[in-house]
């Protein structure tokens, strides 16, 4: 297992921080290649910055913005149907 000390739901980093996300993914793959025995835990060398606001975005993501305007479409998404445009 590759372990990281990040908040739940943000395992690879803050939303929109592509550089850190890619670094975490690469470190995870490298750790998994190097593990020799089942049950081994590789602690990744990333720390969540103390001053981070858990990656809150200034604007909602496109799907969140759509659902804020069209809340009745949520059930279609839950049923795995494409919402109306």
Buried (B, 14 or more C-beta within 10 A) or exposed (E): EBEBEBEEEBBBBBBEBEEBBEBBBEBBEEBEEEEEEEEEEBEBEBEBEEEBEEBEEEEEEEEEEBBEEEEEBEEEEEEEEEBEE
